[in-house]
Amino acid sequence: MSTVFTVLIIVSSLILIASILLQSGKSAGLSGSIAGGAESLWGKNKGRSYEAILSKVTTASAIIFILSALVLAAIQ
C-alpha cells in the first residue's frame, strides 16, 4: 500500500513541477500590451485556455500530492 502512494507522490510531483514551469509569469502580459496588439484576436483566447488548463492541472496535482503525502504519513 505504501508503494502505491509513494509512486503517486513521485508522479504527482513531476506533473506539478512541469505544470508550474510551463506557466508564463504575470509580467509576460505587461510586455505584450506595451509592445502592441500582437495577440489581439487569436492569441488571447488561446493563451487563456492554455493557462486555464495548466492552472487546473497544477491544482489537481497539488491536491493529489498533499493527500497522498498525508495518507502515506498516516500509514507509516
Secondary structure, 3 states (H helix, E strand, C coil): CHHHHHHHHHHHHHHHHHHHHHCCCCCHHHHHHHHCCCCCCHHHHHHHHHHHHHHHHHHHHHHHHHHHHHHHHHHC
